[in-house]
């Protein structure tokens, strides 16, 4: 279970950030230098509901990984 949950904790925030990055880049042009990239990345984190959605996705993933592992162990 720890391997599944650990991998989920590594992958899900990256996917969530990528989705919000894609949404923001559809409205604004992509940054051209490091200063613009820094501002753009800060704005990704400031999007409405970014942190609450991330918490929901991580908790759902942990519950799903635990349930999947429990079923596999029960069948074993």
C-alpha positions, 0 to 999 in steps of 0.5 A: 500500500505504501508504494501505491500511496507514495506514487500517488502522492508524487503524481497527483500534484504534478497532474493537478498543477499541469491541468491548472497551468494549461487552463491559465495558458489558454487565457494568457500567453506563455512566459518568455523569460524567467521573470515572466515565468515566475509570475506565471507560476505564482498565478497558477498557485493563486487560481481559485480553488487550487489548494482545496481541489488539490487536497480533495484529489490527494485524499481521494487518491489515498482512499482509492489506493488503500481500498485497492490494496485492501482488496488485493490483500483480501484476495491473496 
